[in-house]
Amino acid sequence: MADKVAKVGVKKKSGYLYFVDKQGDVSCAKMARGKGAKAGRTEKVAKVGVKKKSGYLYFIDKQGDVSCAKMVRGGAKKRSAKKKGKKRR
């Protein structure tokens, strides 16, 4: 479950990606769509100054506020190098 970290109330525009940057502020960038399209420069939307903790994912929720959720580090275990090779008879 996600926890609300800061109330910002950012109004999202279509075609833009909103994220929490390294400084803990809300930034946006134009999304690259289609063949040969390039993403635009990032632009700061709101100064928040959130202190990020390791192991947590920070994002902008539906209300335009900064939220965080604990990252799940799971998945299949990697096979050892011995088992990767084909069996020889």
PDB file of N, CA, C and O in Angstrom:
ATOM      1  N   MET A   1       0.838  -1.171   0.000  1.00  0.00           N
ATOM      2  CA  MET A   1       0.000   0.000   0.000  1.00  0.00           C
ATOM      3  C   MET A   1       0.887   1.240   0.000  1.00  0.00           C
ATOM      4  O   MET A   1       1.956   1.242   0.610  1.00  0.00           O
ATOM      5  N   ALA A   2       0.456   2.268  -0.667  1.00  0.00           N
ATOM      6  CA  ALA A   2       1.235   3.496  -0.783  1.00  0.00           C
ATOM      7  C   ALA A   2       0.888   4.465   0.342  1.00  0.00           C
ATOM      8  O   ALA A   2      -0.252   4.533   0.800  1.00  0.00           O
ATOM      9  N   ASP A   3       1.893   5.203   0.770  1.00  0.00           N
ATOM     10  CA  ASP A   3       1.718   6.242   1.788  1.00  0.00           C
ATOM     11  C   ASP A   3       1.919   7.604   1.155  1.00  0.00           C
ATOM     12  O   ASP A   3       2.824   7.791   0.342  1.00  0.00           O
ATOM     13  N   LYS A   4       1.064   8.566   1.532  1.00  0.00           N
ATOM     14  CA  LYS A   4       1.196   9.924   1.015  1.00  0.00           C
ATOM     15  C   LYS A   4       2.322  10.616   1.772  1.00  0.00           C
ATOM     16  O   LYS A   4       2.332  10.637   3.003  1.00  0.00           O
ATOM     17  N   VAL A   5       3.271  11.183   1.028  1.00  0.00           N
ATOM     18  CA  VAL A   5       4.429  11.824   1.636  1.00  0.00           C
ATOM     19  C   VAL A   5       4.242  13.339   1.714  1.00  0.00           C
ATOM     20  O   VAL A   5       4.537  13.955   2.738  1.00  0.00           O
ATOM     21  N   ALA A   6       3.747  13.938   0.617  1.00  0.00           N
ATOM     22  CA  ALA A   6       3.553  15.386   0.581  1.00  0.00           C
ATOM     23  C   ALA A   6       2.341  15.728  -0.280  1.00  0.00           C
ATOM     24  O   ALA A   6       2.126  15.130  -1.334  1.00  0.00           O
ATOM     25  N   LYS A   7       1.553  16.698   0.184  1.00  0.00           N
ATOM     26  CA  LYS A   7       0.399  17.154  -0.586  1.00  0.00           C
ATOM     27  C   LYS A   7       0.861  18.297  -1.483  1.00  0.00           C
ATOM     28  O   LYS A   7       1.297  19.347  -1.010  1.00  0.00           O
ATOM     29  N   VAL A   8       0.753  18.064  -2.802  1.00  0.00           N
ATOM     30  CA  VAL A   8       1.213  19.057  -3.774  1.00  0.00           C
ATOM     31  C   VAL A   8       0.051  19.524  -4.641  1.00  0.00           C
ATOM     32  O   VAL A   8      -0.091  20.723  -4.881  1.00  0.00           O
ATOM     33  N   GLY A   9      -0.779  18.604  -5.114  1.00  0.00           N
ATOM     34  CA  GLY A   9      -1.933  18.947  -5.945  1.00  0.00           C
ATOM     35  C   GLY A   9      -1.554  19.374  -7.353  1.00  0.00           C
ATOM     36  O   GLY A   9      -2.104  20.343  -7.876  1.00  0.00           O
ATOM     37  N   VAL A  10      -0.615  18.659  -7.975  1.00  0.00           N
ATOM     38  CA  VAL A  10      -0.166  18.976  -9.334  1.00  0.00           C
ATOM     39  C   VAL A  10      -1.261  18.606 -10.326  1.00  0.00           C
ATOM     40  O   VAL A  10      -1.827  17.516 -10.245  1.00  0.00           O
ATOM     41  N   LYS A  11      -1.562  19.498 -11.255  1.00  0.00           N
ATOM     42  CA  LYS A  11      -2.518  19.219 -12.325  1.00  0.00           C
ATOM     43  C   LYS A  11      -1.728  18.625 -13.481  1.00  0.00           C
ATOM     44  O   LYS A  11      -0.841  19.279 -14.028  1.00  0.00           O
ATOM     45  N   LYS A  12      -2.049  17.373 -13.861  1.00  0.00           N
ATOM     46  CA  LYS A  12      -1.306  16.681 -14.917  1.00  0.00           C
ATOM     47  C   LYS A  12      -1.873  17.011 -16.294  1.00  0.00           C
ATOM     48  O   LYS A  12      -3.088  17.059 -16.489  1.00  0.00           O
ATOM     49  N   LYS A  13      -0.949  17.241 -17.260  1.00  0.00           N
ATOM     50  CA  LYS A  13      -1.335  17.464 -18.648  1.00  0.00           C
ATOM     51  C   LYS A  13      -1.118  16.173 -19.429  1.00  0.00           C
ATOM     52  O   LYS A  13      -0.197  15.411 -19.135  1.00  0.00           O
ATOM     53  N   SER A  14      -1.955  15.935 -20.409  1.00  0.00           N
ATOM     54  CA  SER A  14      -1.842  14.755 -21.251  1.00  0.00           C
ATOM     55  C   SER A  14      -0.564  14.826 -22.083  1.00  0.00           C
ATOM     56  O   SER A  14      -0.200  15.892 -22.578  1.00  0.00           O
ATOM     57  N   GLY A  15       0.123  13.678 -22.237  1.00  0.00           N
ATOM     58  CA  GLY A  15       1.335  13.625 -23.050  1.00  0.00           C
ATOM     59  C   GLY A  15       2.602  13.923 -22.278  1.00  0.00           C
ATOM     60  O   GLY A  15       3.678  13.984 -22.872  1.00  0.00           O
ATOM     61  N   TYR A  16       2.507  14.111 -20.970  1.00  0.00           N
ATOM     62  CA  TYR A  16       3.676  14.403 -20.139  1.00  0.00           C
ATOM     63  C   TYR A  16       3.842  13.328 -19.067  1.00  0.00           C
ATOM     64  O   TYR A  16       2.860  12.769 -18.578  1.00  0.00           O
ATOM     65  N   LEU A  17       5.081  13.048 -18.713  1.00  0.00           N
ATOM     66  CA  LEU A  17       5.420  12.092 -17.670  1.00  0.00           C
ATOM     67  C   LEU A  17       5.829  12.876 -16.429  1.00  0.00           C
ATOM     68  O   LEU A  17       6.741  13.700 -16.486  1.00  0.00           O
ATOM     69  N   TYR A  18       5.163  12.625 -15.316  1.00  0.00           N
ATOM     70  CA  TYR A  18       5.463  13.318 -14.059  1.00  0.00           C
ATOM     71  C   TYR A  18       6.199  12.374 -13.119  1.00  0.00           C
ATOM     72  O   TYR A  18       5.827  11.207 -12.992  1.00  0.00           O
ATOM     73  N   PHE A  19       7.246  12.876 -12.458  1.00  0.00           N
ATOM     74  CA  PHE A  19       8.067  12.038 -11.584  1.00  0.00           C
ATOM     75  C   PHE A  19       8.699  12.880 -10.489  1.00  0.00           C
ATOM     76  O   PHE A  19       8.690  14.110 -10.546  1.00  0.00           O
ATOM     77  N   VAL A  20       9.255  12.188  -9.479  1.00  0.00           N
ATOM     78  CA  VAL A  20       9.982  12.843  -8.395  1.00  0.00           C
ATOM     79  C   VAL A  20      11.458  12.765  -8.751  1.00  0.00           C
ATOM     80  O   VAL A  20      12.008  11.670  -8.869  1.00  0.00           O
ATOM     81  N   ASP A  21      12.109  13.915  -8.923  1.00  0.00           N
ATOM     82  CA  ASP A  21      13.511  13.925  -9.362  1.00  0.00           C
ATOM     83  C   ASP A  21      14.469  13.690  -8.194  1.00  0.00           C
ATOM     84  O   ASP A  21      14.041  13.460  -7.063  1.00  0.00           O
ATOM     85  N   LYS A  22      15.779  13.752  -8.487  1.00  0.00           N
ATOM     86  CA  LYS A  22      16.800  13.453  -7.480  1.00  0.00           C
ATOM     87  C   LYS A  22      16.786  14.408  -6.301  1.00  0.00           C
ATOM     88  O   LYS A  22      17.182  14.032  -5.197  1.00  0.00           O
ATOM     89  N   GLN A  23      16.338  15.636  -6.514  1.00  0.00           N
ATOM     90  CA  GLN A  23      16.268  16.613  -5.435  1.00  0.00           C
ATOM     91  C   GLN A  23      15.003  16.472  -4.595  1.00  0.00           C
ATOM     92  O   GLN A  23      14.848  17.168  -3.591  1.00  0.00           O
ATOM     93  N   GLY A  24      14.094  15.577  -4.996  1.00  0.00           N
ATOM     94  CA  GLY A  24      12.856  15.375  -4.261  1.00  0.00           C
ATOM     95  C   GLY A  24      11.747  16.315  -4.688  1.00  0.00           C
ATOM     96  O   GLY A  24      10.748  16.461  -3.985  1.00  0.00           O
ATOM     97  N   ASP A  25      11.919  16.961  -5.848  1.00  0.00           N
ATOM     98  CA  ASP A  25      10.912  17.872  -6.379  1.00  0.00           C
ATOM     99  C   ASP A  25      10.121  17.173  -7.485  1.00  0.00           C
ATOM    100  O   ASP A  25      10.560  16.152  -8.015  1.00  0.00           O
ATOM    101  N   VAL A  26       8.951  17.725  -7.833  1.00  0.00           N
ATOM    102  CA  VAL A  26       8.128  17.158  -8.900  1.00  0.00           C
ATOM    103  C   VAL A  26       8.565  17.774 -10.227  1.00  0.00           C
ATOM    104  O   VAL A  26       8.613  18.996 -10.371  1.00  0.00           O
ATOM    105  N   SER A  27       8.884  16.912 -11.194  1.00  0.00           N
ATOM    106  CA  SER A  27       9.297  17.354 -12.530  1.00  0.00           C
ATOM    107  C   SER A  27       8.450  16.662 -13.570  1.00  0.00           C
ATOM    108  O   SER A  27       7.775  15.674 -13.280  1.00  0.00           O
ATOM    109  N   CYS A  28       8.487  17.191 -14.802  1.00  0.00           N
ATOM    110  CA  CYS A  28       7.771  16.554 -15.903  1.00  0.00           C
ATOM    111  C   CYS A  28       8.621  16.623 -17.159  1.00  0.00           C
ATOM    112  O   CYS A  28       9.499  17.475 -17.296  1.00  0.00           O
ATOM    113  N   ALA A  29       8.334  15.693 -18.083  1.00  0.00           N
ATOM    114  CA  ALA A  29       9.011  15.641 -19.378  1.00  0.00           C
ATOM    115  C   ALA A  29       8.008  15.181 -20.414  1.00  0.00           C
ATOM    116  O   ALA A  29       7.107  14.398 -20.109  1.00  0.00           O
ATOM    117  N   LYS A  30       8.157  15.661 -21.631  1.00  0.00           N
ATOM    118  CA  LYS A  30       7.264  15.249 -22.714  1.00  0.00           C
ATOM    119  C   LYS A  30       7.578  13.808 -23.079  1.00  0.00           C
ATOM    120  O   LYS A  30       8.742  13.436 -23.225  1.00  0.00           O
ATOM    121  N   MET A  31       6.524  12.992 -23.227  1.00  0.00           N
ATOM    122  CA  MET A  31       6.714  11.577 -23.560  1.00  0.00           C
ATOM    123  C   MET A  31       7.054  11.431 -25.035  1.00  0.00           C
ATOM    124  O   MET A  31       6.475  12.107 -25.885  1.00  0.00           O
ATOM    125  N   ALA A  32       8.000  10.539 -25.333  1.00  0.00           N
ATOM    126  CA  ALA A  32       8.377  10.245 -26.712  1.00  0.00           C
ATOM    127  C   ALA A  32       7.423   9.192 -27.251  1.00  0.00           C
ATOM    128  O   ALA A  32       7.301   8.113 -26.671  1.00  0.00           O
ATOM    129  N   ARG A  33       6.752   9.489 -28.342  1.00  0.00           N
ATOM    130  CA  ARG A  33       5.794   8.559 -28.951  1.00  0.00           C
ATOM    131  C   ARG A  33       6.098   8.445 -30.446  1.00  0.00           C
ATOM    132  O   ARG A  33       6.392   9.442 -31.105  1.00  0.00           O
ATOM    133  N   GLY A  34       6.024   7.235 -30.966  1.00  0.00           N
ATOM    134  CA  GLY A  34       6.183   7.025 -32.396  1.00  0.00           C
ATOM    135  C   GLY A  34       7.626   6.908 -32.840  1.00  0.00           C
ATOM    136  O   GLY A  34       8.554   7.051 -32.044  1.00  0.00           O
ATOM    137  N   LYS A  35       7.797   6.647 -34.109  1.00  0.00           N
ATOM    138  CA  LYS A  35       9.120   6.413 -34.693  1.00  0.00           C
ATOM    139  C   LYS A  35       9.905   7.726 -34.774  1.00  0.00           C
ATOM    140  O   LYS A  35       9.427   8.716 -35.327  1.00  0.00           O
ATOM    141  N   GLY A  36      11.102   7.714 -34.221  1.00  0.00           N
ATOM    142  CA  GLY A  36      11.987   8.876 -34.311  1.00  0.00           C
ATOM    143  C   GLY A  36      11.635  10.021 -33.372  1.00  0.00           C
ATOM    144  O   GLY A  36      12.275  11.071 -33.419  1.00  0.00           O
ATOM    145  N   ALA A  37      10.647   9.843 -32.533  1.00  0.00           N
ATOM    146  CA  ALA A  37      10.268  10.911 -31.599  1.00  0.00           C
ATOM    147  C   ALA A  37      11.274  10.987 -30.468  1.00  0.00           C
ATOM    148  O   ALA A  37      11.785   9.965 -30.008  1.00  0.00           O
ATOM    149  N   LYS A  38      11.554  12.191 -30.026  1.00  0.00           N
ATOM    150  CA  LYS A  38      12.493  12.394 -28.921  1.00  0.00           C
ATOM    151  C   LYS A  38      11.770  13.029 -27.746  1.00  0.00           C
ATOM    152  O   LYS A  38      10.889  13.872 -27.915  1.00  0.00           O
ATOM    153  N   ALA A  39      12.157  12.615 -26.574  1.00  0.00           N
ATOM    154  CA  ALA A  39      11.566  13.182 -25.364  1.00  0.00           C
ATOM    155  C   ALA A  39      12.092  14.601 -25.164  1.00  0.00           C
ATOM    156  O   ALA A  39      13.213  14.918 -25.560  1.00  0.00           O
ATOM    157  N   GLY A  40      11.286  15.434 -24.557  1.00  0.00           N
ATOM    158  CA  GLY A  40      11.676  16.810 -24.322  1.00  0.00           C
ATOM    159  C   GLY A  40      12.511  16.967 -23.061  1.00  0.00           C
ATOM    160  O   GLY A  40      12.776  16.002 -22.344  1.00  0.00           O
ATOM    161  N   ARG A  41      12.914  18.189 -22.812  1.00  0.00           N
ATOM    162  CA  ARG A  41      13.679  18.490 -21.598  1.00  0.00           C
ATOM    163  C   ARG A  41      12.784  18.364 -20.378  1.00  0.00           C
ATOM    164  O   ARG A  41      11.562  18.495 -20.460  1.00  0.00           O
ATOM    165  N   THR A  42      13.418  18.109 -19.254  1.00  0.00           N
ATOM    166  CA  THR A  42      12.646  18.043 -18.011  1.00  0.00           C
ATOM    167  C   THR A  42      12.417  19.451 -17.486  1.00  0.00           C
ATOM    168  O   THR A  42      13.242  20.344 -17.681  1.00  0.00           O
ATOM    169  N   GLU A  43      11.306  19.631 -16.831  1.00  0.00           N
ATOM    170  CA  GLU A  43      10.940  20.941 -16.300  1.00  0.00           C
ATOM    171  C   GLU A  43      10.387  20.749 -14.895  1.00  0.00           C
ATOM    172  O   GLU A  43       9.542  19.881 -14.675  1.00  0.00           O
ATOM    173  N   LYS A  44      10.857  21.554 -13.939  1.00  0.00           N
ATOM    174  CA  LYS A  44      10.389  21.458 -12.565  1.00  0.00           C
ATOM    175  C   LYS A  44       8.989  22.042 -12.467  1.00  0.00           C
ATOM    176  O   LYS A  44       8.732  23.156 -12.923  1.00  0.00           O
ATOM    177  N   VAL A  45       8.085  21.270 -11.861  1.00  0.00           N
ATOM    178  CA  VAL A  45       6.698  21.700 -11.726  1.00  0.00           C
ATOM    179  C   VAL A  45       6.448  22.280 -10.339  1.00  0.00           C
ATOM    180  O   VAL A  45       5.786  23.308 -10.202  1.00  0.00           O
ATOM    181  N   ALA A  46       6.986  21.612  -9.299  1.00  0.00           N
ATOM    182  CA  ALA A  46       6.785  22.065  -7.923  1.00  0.00           C
ATOM    183  C   ALA A  46       7.999  21.720  -7.077  1.00  0.00           C
ATOM    184  O   ALA A  46       8.565  20.634  -7.205  1.00  0.00           O
ATOM    185  N   LYS A  47       8.399  22.646  -6.211  1.00  0.00           N
ATOM    186  CA  LYS A  47       9.501  22.389  -5.282  1.00  0.00           C
ATOM    187  C   LYS A  47       8.917  21.797  -4.016  1.00  0.00           C
ATOM    188  O   LYS A  47       8.129  22.434  -3.316  1.00  0.00           O
ATOM    189  N   VAL A  48       9.325  20.540  -3.731  1.00  0.00           N
ATOM    190  CA  VAL A  48       8.801  19.843  -2.563  1.00  0.00           C
ATOM    191  C   VAL A  48       9.929  19.526  -1.591  1.00  0.00           C
ATOM    192  O   VAL A  48       9.779  19.730  -0.386  1.00  0.00           O
ATOM    193  N   GLY A  49      11.051  19.033  -2.094  1.00  0.00           N
ATOM    194  CA  GLY A  49      12.197  18.698  -1.256  1.00  0.00           C
ATOM    195  C   GLY A  49      11.993  17.465  -0.413  1.00  0.00           C
ATOM    196  O   GLY A  49      12.367  17.449   0.760  1.00  0.00           O
ATOM    197  N   VAL A  50      11.400  16.414  -0.993  1.00  0.00           N
ATOM    198  CA  VAL A  50      11.159  15.159  -0.280  1.00  0.00           C
ATOM    199  C   VAL A  50      12.494  14.452  -0.055  1.00  0.00           C
ATOM    200  O   VAL A  50      13.301  14.334  -0.977  1.00  0.00           O
ATOM    201  N   LYS A  51      12.722  13.988   1.159  1.00  0.00           N
ATOM    202  CA  LYS A  51      13.918  13.191   1.474  1.00  0.00           C
ATOM    203  C   LYS A  51      13.591  11.738   1.153  1.00  0.00           C
ATOM    204  O   LYS A  51      12.726  11.136   1.788  1.00  0.00           O
ATOM    205  N   LYS A  52      14.286  11.179   0.167  1.00  0.00           N
ATOM    206  CA  LYS A  52      14.001   9.805  -0.270  1.00  0.00           C
ATOM    207  C   LYS A  52      14.738   8.789   0.587  1.00  0.00           C
ATOM    208  O   LYS A  52      15.895   8.987   0.957  1.00  0.00           O
ATOM    209  N   LYS A  53      14.039   7.684   0.898  1.00  0.00           N
ATOM    210  CA  LYS A  53      14.637   6.572   1.636  1.00  0.00           C
ATOM    211  C   LYS A  53      14.941   5.455   0.655  1.00  0.00           C
ATOM    212  O   LYS A  53      14.214   5.256  -0.318  1.00  0.00           O
ATOM    213  N   SER A  54      16.007   4.735   0.911  1.00  0.00           N
ATOM    214  CA  SER A  54      16.393   3.617   0.070  1.00  0.00           C
ATOM    215  C   SER A  54      15.367   2.494   0.193  1.00  0.00           C
ATOM    216  O   SER A  54      14.863   2.225   1.284  1.00  0.00           O
ATOM    217  N   GLY A  55      15.057   1.832  -0.937  1.00  0.00           N
ATOM    218  CA  GLY A  55      14.118   0.720  -0.922  1.00  0.00           C
ATOM    219  C   GLY A  55      12.675   1.133  -1.122  1.00  0.00           C
ATOM    220  O   GLY A  55      11.782   0.290  -1.035  1.00  0.00           O
ATOM    221  N   TYR A  56      12.417   2.410  -1.387  1.00  0.00           N
ATOM    222  CA  TYR A  56      11.065   2.906  -1.608  1.00  0.00           C
ATOM    223  C   TYR A  56      10.955   3.534  -2.990  1.00  0.00           C
ATOM    224  O   TYR A  56      11.910   4.132  -3.486  1.00  0.00           O
ATOM    225  N   LEU A  57       9.782   3.397  -3.612  1.00  0.00           N
ATOM    226  CA  LEU A  57       9.485   3.975  -4.909  1.00  0.00           C
ATOM    227  C   LEU A  57       8.625   5.214  -4.686  1.00  0.00           C
ATOM    228  O   LEU A  57       7.580   5.133  -4.041  1.00  0.00           O
ATOM    229  N   TYR A  58       9.054   6.359  -5.213  1.00  0.00           N
ATOM    230  CA  TYR A  58       8.335   7.619  -5.068  1.00  0.00           C
ATOM    231  C   TYR A  58       7.663   7.963  -6.383  1.00  0.00           C
ATOM    232  O   TYR A  58       8.285   7.859  -7.440  1.00  0.00           O
ATOM    233  N   PHE A  59       6.393   8.376  -6.334  1.00  0.00           N
ATOM    234  CA  PHE A  59       5.632   8.653  -7.548  1.00  0.00           C
ATOM    235  C   PHE A  59       4.567   9.708  -7.273  1.00  0.00           C
ATOM    236  O   PHE A  59       4.295  10.056  -6.124  1.00  0.00           O
ATOM    237  N   ILE A  60       3.959  10.215  -8.369  1.00  0.00           N
ATOM    238  CA  ILE A  60       2.873  11.185  -8.267  1.00  0.00           C
ATOM    239  C   ILE A  60       1.567  10.406  -8.401  1.00  0.00           C
ATOM    240  O   ILE A  60       1.342   9.745  -9.415  1.00  0.00           O
ATOM    241  N   ASP A  61       0.708  10.478  -7.389  1.00  0.00           N
ATOM    242  CA  ASP A  61      -0.540   9.710  -7.412  1.00  0.00           C
ATOM    243  C   ASP A  61      -1.634  10.430  -8.197  1.00  0.00           C
ATOM    244  O   ASP A  61      -1.391  11.489  -8.777  1.00  0.00           O
ATOM    245  N   LYS A  62      -2.842   9.856  -8.215  1.00  0.00           N
ATOM    246  CA  LYS A  62      -3.949  10.399  -9.011  1.00  0.00           C
ATOM    247  C   LYS A  62      -4.373  11.797  -8.571  1.00  0.00           C
ATOM    248  O   LYS A  62      -4.873  12.580  -9.379  1.00  0.00           O
ATOM    249  N   GLN A  63      -4.175  12.109  -7.303  1.00  0.00           N
ATOM    250  CA  GLN A  63      -4.551  13.429  -6.796  1.00  0.00           C
ATOM    251  C   GLN A  63      -3.465  14.480  -7.061  1.00  0.00           C
ATOM    252  O   GLN A  63      -3.671  15.662  -6.783  1.00  0.00           O
ATOM    253  N   GLY A  64      -2.316  14.061  -7.594  1.00  0.00           N
ATOM    254  CA  GLY A  64      -1.222  14.992  -7.876  1.00  0.00           C
ATOM    255  C   GLY A  64      -0.301  15.192  -6.692  1.00  0.00           C
ATOM    256  O   GLY A  64       0.466  16.154  -6.660  1.00  0.00           O
ATOM    257  N   ASP A  65      -0.364  14.295  -5.714  1.00  0.00           N
ATOM    258  CA  ASP A  65       0.485  14.380  -4.530  1.00  0.00           C
ATOM    259  C   ASP A  65       1.627  13.375  -4.633  1.00  0.00           C
ATOM    260  O   ASP A  65       1.560  12.432  -5.422  1.00  0.00           O
ATOM    261  N   VAL A  66       2.677  13.576  -3.837  1.00  0.00           N
ATOM    262  CA  VAL A  66       3.817  12.658  -3.826  1.00  0.00           C
ATOM    263  C   VAL A  66       3.515  11.525  -2.854  1.00  0.00           C
ATOM    264  O   VAL A  66       3.184  11.758  -1.691  1.00  0.00           O
ATOM    265  N   SER A  67       3.634  10.279  -3.354  1.00  0.00           N
ATOM    266  CA  SER A  67       3.406   9.096  -2.535  1.00  0.00           C
ATOM    267  C   SER A  67       4.597   8.163  -2.662  1.00  0.00           C
ATOM    268  O   SER A  67       5.411   8.300  -3.576  1.00  0.00           O
ATOM    269  N   CYS A  68       4.695   7.208  -1.735  1.00  0.00           N
ATOM    270  CA  CYS A  68       5.776   6.231  -1.813  1.00  0.00           C
ATOM    271  C   CYS A  68       5.239   4.861  -1.438  1.00  0.00           C
ATOM    272  O   CYS A  68       4.265   4.731  -0.698  1.00  0.00           O
ATOM    273  N   ALA A  69       5.915   3.826  -1.980  1.00  0.00           N
ATOM    274  CA  ALA A  69       5.561   2.440  -1.695  1.00  0.00           C
ATOM    275  C   ALA A  69       6.849   1.648  -1.569  1.00  0.00           C
ATOM    276  O   ALA A  69       7.827   1.922  -2.265  1.00  0.00           O
ATOM    277  N   LYS A  70       6.847   0.668  -0.683  1.00  0.00           N
ATOM    278  CA  LYS A  70       8.025  -0.177  -0.505  1.00  0.00           C
ATOM    279  C   LYS A  70       8.210  -1.031  -1.746  1.00  0.00           C
ATOM    280  O   LYS A  70       7.255  -1.637  -2.231  1.00  0.00           O
ATOM    281  N   MET A  71       9.445  -1.085  -2.271  1.00  0.00           N
ATOM    282  CA  MET A  71       9.726  -1.879  -3.460  1.00  0.00           C
ATOM    283  C   MET A  71       9.795  -3.355  -3.109  1.00  0.00           C
ATOM    284  O   MET A  71      10.348  -3.737  -2.078  1.00  0.00           O
ATOM    285  N   VAL A  72       9.232  -4.172  -3.971  1.00  0.00           N
ATOM    286  CA  VAL A  72       9.271  -5.619  -3.791  1.00  0.00           C
ATOM    287  C   VAL A  72      10.409  -6.151  -4.639  1.00  0.00           C
ATOM    288  O   VAL A  72      10.418  -5.996  -5.861  1.00  0.00           O
ATOM    289  N   ARG A  73      11.362  -6.775  -3.983  1.00  0.00           N
ATOM    290  CA  ARG A  73      12.512  -7.320  -4.702  1.00  0.00           C
ATOM    291  C   ARG A  73      12.391  -8.828  -4.712  1.00  0.00           C
ATOM    292  O   ARG A  73      13.007  -9.513  -3.896  1.00  0.00           O
ATOM    293  N   GLY A  74      11.602  -9.346  -5.631  1.00  0.00           N
ATOM    294  CA  GLY A  74      11.378 -10.784  -5.692  1.00  0.00           C
ATOM    295  C   GLY A  74      11.767 -11.330  -7.043  1.00  0.00           C
ATOM    296  O   GLY A  74      12.736 -10.876  -7.652  1.00  0.00           O
ATOM    297  N   GLY A  75      11.020 -12.292  -7.506  1.00  0.00           N
ATOM    298  CA  GLY A  75      11.257 -12.881  -8.808  1.00  0.00           C
ATOM    299  C   GLY A  75      11.963 -14.220  -8.692  1.00  0.00           C
ATOM    300  O   GLY A  75      12.258 -14.694  -7.595  1.00  0.00           O
ATOM    301  N   ALA A  76      12.226 -14.815  -9.833  1.00  0.00           N
ATOM    302  CA  ALA A  76      12.880 -16.121  -9.880  1.00  0.00           C
ATOM    303  C   ALA A  76      14.349 -15.975  -9.532  1.00  0.00           C
ATOM    304  O   ALA A  76      14.994 -14.998  -9.913  1.00  0.00           O
ATOM    305  N   LYS A  77      14.867 -16.939  -8.817  1.00  0.00           N
ATOM    306  CA  LYS A  77      16.290 -16.947  -8.471  1.00  0.00           C
ATOM    307  C   LYS A  77      17.095 -17.301  -9.715  1.00  0.00           C
ATOM    308  O   LYS A  77      16.661 -18.106 -10.538  1.00  0.00           O
ATOM    309  N   LYS A  78      18.265 -16.694  -9.843  1.00  0.00           N
ATOM    310  CA  LYS A  78      19.117 -16.979 -10.993  1.00  0.00           C
ATOM    311  C   LYS A  78      19.757 -18.351 -10.828  1.00  0.00           C
ATOM    312  O   LYS A  78      20.156 -18.747  -9.733  1.00  0.00           O
ATOM    313  N   ARG A  79      19.844 -19.063 -11.946  1.00  0.00           N
ATOM    314  CA  ARG A  79      20.466 -20.377 -11.918  1.00  0.00           C
ATOM    315  C   ARG A  79      21.975 -20.222 -11.926  1.00  0.00           C
ATOM    316  O   ARG A  79      22.508 -19.259 -12.478  1.00  0.00           O
ATOM    317  N   SER A  80      22.659 -21.174 -11.313  1.00  0.00           N
ATOM    318  CA  SER A  80      24.118 -21.114 -11.266  1.00  0.00           C
ATOM    319  C   SER A  80      24.704 -21.418 -12.648  1.00  0.00           C
ATOM    320  O   SER A  80      24.010 -21.957 -13.510  1.00  0.00           O
ATOM    321  N   ALA A  81      25.959 -21.078 -12.857  1.00  0.00           N
ATOM    322  CA  ALA A  81      26.626 -21.274 -14.141  1.00  0.00           C
ATOM    323  C   ALA A  81      26.712 -22.747 -14.512  1.00  0.00           C
ATOM    324  O   ALA A  81      26.664 -23.088 -15.694  1.00  0.00           O
ATOM    325  N   LYS A  82      26.838 -23.627 -13.515  1.00  0.00           N
ATOM    326  CA  LYS A  82      26.930 -25.067 -13.783  1.00  0.00           C
ATOM    327  C   LYS A  82      25.643 -25.583 -14.411  1.00  0.00           C
ATOM    328  O   LYS A  82      25.689 -26.368 -15.358  1.00  0.00           O
ATOM    329  N   LYS A  83      24.518 -25.161 -13.906  1.00  0.00           N
ATOM    330  CA  LYS A  83      23.237 -25.666 -14.363  1.00  0.00           C
ATOM    331  C   LYS A  83      22.812 -25.053 -15.692  1.00  0.00           C
ATOM    332  O   LYS A  83      21.953 -25.615 -16.372  1.00  0.00           O
ATOM    333  N   LYS A  84      23.389 -23.917 -16.083  1.00  0.00           N
ATOM    334  CA  LYS A  84      23.008 -23.258 -17.318  1.00  0.00           C
ATOM    335  C   LYS A  84      23.419 -24.054 -18.556  1.00  0.00           C
ATOM    336  O   LYS A  84      22.701 -24.073 -19.555  1.00  0.00           O
ATOM    337  N   GLY A  85      24.580 -24.709 -18.484  1.00  0.00           N
ATOM    338  CA  GLY A  85      25.081 -25.465 -19.618  1.00  0.00           C
ATOM    339  C   GLY A  85      24.229 -26.685 -19.901  1.00  0.00           C
ATOM    340  O   GLY A  85      23.505 -27.167 -19.029  1.00  0.00           O
ATOM    341  N   LYS A  86      24.321 -27.193 -21.150  1.00  0.00           N
ATOM    342  CA  LYS A  86      23.563 -28.384 -21.517  1.00  0.00           C
ATOM    343  C   LYS A  86      24.158 -29.608 -20.848  1.00  0.00           C
ATOM    344  O   LYS A  86      25.359 -29.668 -20.584  1.00  0.00           O
ATOM    345  N   LYS A  87      23.305 -30.579 -20.579  1.00  0.00           N
ATOM    346  CA  LYS A  87      23.766 -31.827 -19.984  1.00  0.00           C
ATOM    347  C   LYS A  87      24.509 -32.641 -21.040  1.00  0.00           C
ATOM    348  O   LYS A  87      24.022 -32.796 -22.160  1.00  0.00           O
ATOM    349  N   ARG A  88      25.650 -33.145 -20.699  1.00  0.00           N
ATOM    350  CA  ARG A  88      26.428 -33.971 -21.626  1.00  0.00           C
ATOM    351  C   ARG A  88      26.288 -35.422 -21.228  1.00  0.00           C
ATOM    352  O   ARG A  88      26.258 -35.749 -20.042  1.00  0.00           O
ATOM    353  N   ARG A  89      26.205 -36.268 -22.189  1.00  0.00           N
ATOM    354  CA  ARG A  89      26.061 -37.704 -21.921  1.00  0.00           C
ATOM    355  C   ARG A  89      27.275 -38.440 -22.373  1.00  0.00           C
ATOM    356  O   ARG A  89      27.345 -39.661 -22.233  1.00  0.00           O
TER     357      ARG A  89
END
